[in-house]
């Protein structure tokens, strides 16, 4: 059996696809897996690093408004469909699973042209254009968010890596803090802005650093691989650890008591799966899905939320710091976040895909 996975651009599309790939291999070692992506997305680094075959097709971003570039879309899309269809033929695909992003649109259309079964997974409450199209071409639609607007969607959660869903934060915490050079007996704030980082989160956290230190809080701050900061916090106690990127997010989650972060679907799925309270700052662009992601967790008692324009050092000091200094509140929010998490979506989706392919 050969499964082709289409999802690229950001970690929010790629990581669920790779989690599904791992689950498929866990259930059936004979399954062949090919990932389809574009050279401009993170998949060009993440997929080979996880040991899976990656085939590249041209990226065809669809304009959100009527512009002259819209006239070039049909020709470029036709080329991408042909390239994807050739990949499906070459690997003798039995099923196409799409997760959204630039590569999903030509993949869905190529699979439809070849008469292959199509499976769609949508992680967000408001689906993007690619998955809205894909859902019209199949009855096999699954969602990572309860109440998604996609018709026929079955809620199963978002597939996550095994090192995330099997993480025991309580037993791993001391080891994780030592890994990053942090102390074991201090409240710890994890700051990150998704796979690319966030300038507004970086600036607010760094500006709040002196007050956090005086309050005894240590910080693990992931600024993003392409971001820089003008002034790093000076060495001191408590530690303020500044890193461009972390490959072991499981250890980062285990080291932390609270996370200050964006509220993309993958981030929210991971934090609730491991039971880590979040102070969420939704991305101020797109169709508002990050705000919906965060509000569900806040209503459940597992987090806080601030608009990007509202985020400031003062907001962190007045809202996040009191949580970090209250162990009982951290425990209550952790338990609330855990109640919202799903840890078996990878296996559930893998079983569905194998059943559909057969």
DASUL-V51438 format. One record per residue. PSI is psi in radians with two decimals (NA if undefined). OMEGA is omega as a letter, one per 20 degrees, with the letter a starting at -180 (none if undefined). Layout:
((PSI | OMEGA) (PSI | OMEGA))
//
This chain:
((2.47 | a) (2.16 | a) (2.30 | r) (2.24 | a) (2.27 | a) (1.96 | r) (2.15 | a) (3.10 | r) (-1.32 | a) (2.90 | r) (-0.48 | r) (-0.46 | r) (-0.62 | a) (-0.80 | a) (-0.74 | r) (-0.64 | r) (-0.74 | r) (-0.60 | r) (-0.68 | r) (-0.74 | r) (-0.80 | r) (-0.73 | a) (-0.68 | r) (-0.78 | r) (-0.61 | r) (-0.70 | a) (-0.57 | a) (1.78 | a) (-0.30 | a) (-0.14 | a) (2.25 | r) (2.40 | a) (2.23 | r) (2.28 | r) (2.41 | r) (2.29 | a) (-2.93 | r) (2.77 | a) (-0.27 | a) (-0.18 | a) (2.98 | r) (-0.29 | a) (-0.48 | a) (-0.38 | r) (-0.76 | a) (-0.70 | a) (-0.93 | r) (-0.59 | a) (-0.46 | r) (0.03 | r) (0.35 | a) (2.66 | r) (2.31 | r) (2.21 | r) (2.34 | a) (2.44 | r) (2.81 | a) (2.45 | r) (2.35 | r) (1.38 | r) (2.40 | a) (2.18 | r) (2.49 | r) (-0.15 | r) (2.90 | r) (1.89 | a) (2.94 | r) (-0.52 | a) (-0.35 | r) (-0.52 | a) (-0.39 | a) (-0.16 | a) (-0.84 | a) (-0.78 | a) (-0.75 | a) (-0.64 | r) (-0.71 | r) (-0.71 | r) (-0.71 | r) (-0.65 | r) (-0.79 | r) (-0.74 | r) (-0.70 | r) (-0.71 | r) (-0.67 | r) (-0.66 | r) (-0.78 | r) (-0.71 | r) (-0.79 | a) (-0.70 | a) (-0.05 | a) (1.00 | a) (2.53 | r) (-0.37 | a) (2.58 | r) (2.20 | r) (2.14 | a) (2.52 | a) (0.13 | a) (3.09 | a) (3.06 | a) (-0.70 | a) (-0.30 | a) (-0.65 | a) (-0.96 | r) (-0.53 | r) (-0.77 | r) (-0.78 | a) (-0.63 | r) (-0.73 | r) (-0.69 | r) (-0.72 | r) (-0.66 | a) (-0.05 | r) (0.43 | a) (2.61 | r) (2.45 | a) (2.33 | r) (2.30 | a) (2.29 | r) (2.19 | r) (2.06 | a) (-0.39 | a) (2.73 | r) (-0.53 | r) (1.85 | a) (2.66 | r) (3.07 | a) (-0.73 | a) (-0.83 | a) (-0.46 | r) (-0.67 | r) (-0.85 | a) (-0.66 | a) (-0.38 | r) (-0.23 | a) (0.03 | a) (2.82 | r) (-0.05 | a) (1.48 | a) (2.27 | a) (2.63 | a) (2.65 | r) (-0.06 | a) (2.25 | r) (2.34 | r) (0.38 | r) (2.71 | a) (-0.05 | r) (2.28 | r) (2.57 | r) (0.11 | a) (2.39 | r) (2.18 | a) (2.11 | r) (-0.18 | a) (3.12 | a) (2.22 | r) (2.30 | a) (2.73 | r) (2.57 | r) (-0.61 | a) (-0.32 | r) (-0.91 | a) (-0.34 | r) (0.08 | a) (2.25 | r) (1.68 | a) (-0.62 | a) (-0.82 | a) (-0.33 | a) (-0.15 | a) (-0.84 | a) (-0.78 | r) (-0.73 | a) (-0.76 | r) (-0.67 | r) (-0.64 | r) (-0.67 | a) (0.13 | r) (0.44 | a) (2.80 | r) (2.74 | a) (-0.31 | a) (0.37 | r) (2.55 | r) (2.45 | a) (2.24 | r) (2.22 | r) (2.23 | r) (2.19 | r) (2.79 | a) (0.63 | a) (-3.00 | a) (-0.43 | a) (-0.09 | a) (3.03 | a) (2.12 | a) (-0.76 | a) (-0.70 | r) (-0.75 | r) (-0.85 | a) (-0.75 | a) (-0.75 | a) (-0.75 | a) (-0.66 | r) (-0.49 | r) (-0.13 | a) (-0.80 | a) (-0.71 | a) (-0.71 | r) (-0.75 | r) (-0.79 | a) (-0.46 | r) (0.00 | r) (0.26 | a) (2.29 | r) (2.67 | a) (2.35 | r) (1.93 | a) (2.06 | r) (1.91 | a) (-0.28 | a) (2.50 | a) (-0.40 | a) (0.07 | a) (2.66 | r) (2.83 | r) (2.52 | a) (-0.70 | a) (1.96 | r) (2.55 | r) (2.38 | a) (2.71 | r) (2.49 | a) (-3.06 | a) (2.11 | j) (2.88 | a) (2.54 | r) (1.72 | a) (2.10 | a) (2.14 | a) (2.57 | r) (-0.57 | a) (2.63 | r) (2.15 | r) (-0.46 | a) (1.26 | r) (-0.42 | r) (-0.74 | r) (-0.61 | r) (-0.75 | r) (-0.70 | a) (-0.55 | a) (-0.37 | a) (2.72 | r) (-0.56 | r) (2.57 | r) (2.41 | r) (2.02 | a) (2.99 | r) (3.07 | a) (0.80 | r) (2.81 | a) (-0.73 | a) (-0.78 | r) (-0.81 | a) (-0.69 | r) (-0.72 | a) (-0.78 | a) (-0.67 | r) (-0.57 | r) (-0.65 | a) (-0.09 | r) (0.74 | r) (2.11 | r) (2.51 | a) (2.43 | r) (1.74 | a) (2.40 | r) (1.61 | a) (2.47 | r) (2.28 | a) (0.31 | r) (-3.14 | r) (-2.67 | a) (0.37 | r) (0.15 | a) (-0.52 | a) (-0.59 | r) (-0.71 | r) (-0.74 | r) (-0.84 | a) (-0.73 | a) (-0.59 | r) (-0.74 | a) (-0.70 | r) (-0.78 | r) (-0.58 | r) (-0.06 | r) (0.16 | a) (0.17 | a) (3.13 | r) (2.85 | r) (2.47 | r) (2.40 | r) (2.68 | a) (-0.70 | r) (-0.39 | a) (-0.40 | a) (2.31 | r) (2.92 | r) (-0.65 | a) (-0.67 | r) (-0.74 | r) (-0.78 | a) (-0.70 | a) (-0.30 | a) (-0.73 | a) (-0.74 | a) (-0.75 | r) (-0.58 | r) (-0.82 | a) (-0.51 | a) (0.10 | a) (1.56 | a) (-0.65 | a) (-0.65 | r) (-0.67 | r) (-0.78 | r) (-0.79 | a) (-0.74 | r) (-0.61 | r) (-0.79 | r) (-0.68 | r) (-0.74 | r) (-0.73 | a) (-0.62 | a) (-0.35 | a) (-0.16 | a) (2.71 | r) (2.22 | a) (-0.09 | a) (0.26 | a) (-0.57 | a) (-0.83 | a) (-0.72 | r) (-0.81 | a) (-0.66 | r) (-0.74 | r) (-0.68 | r) (-0.77 | a) (-0.78 | r) (-0.72 | r) (-0.76 | a) (-0.72 | a) (-0.58 | a) (NA | none))
//
